[in-house]
């Protein structure tokens, strides 16, 4: 069974597909870096949509999601965006935790696994 890599960089790939599964690395805001949790979440979910499409799948096939927030007090703000994006009836298993992220400008990081 082959392994496909998407967005390969020197340290990591944005996604790796093996068999019928696609594993995304944790995504942080590119365009919305330093902006609100709402804007960062929108940016990240847009990136996830694009990576999943490149890998031959989409958000209706999400299996799991891990979300890291730099401040758990922003949980409702992030969920307001997530709830409008996630495919109802196809919601993944999900965990959300507070964690110190790689840089203070990042307030949200999201990683998902999807079927294809």
ABEGO torsion letter per residue (X at the ends): XBBBBBGBBAABBABBBBEABBBBBBBBBAAABGBBAAAAAAAAAAAAAAAAAAAGBBAAABABBBBBBABAAAAAAAAAAAAAABBBGABBBBBBBBBBBABAABABBBBBBBBX
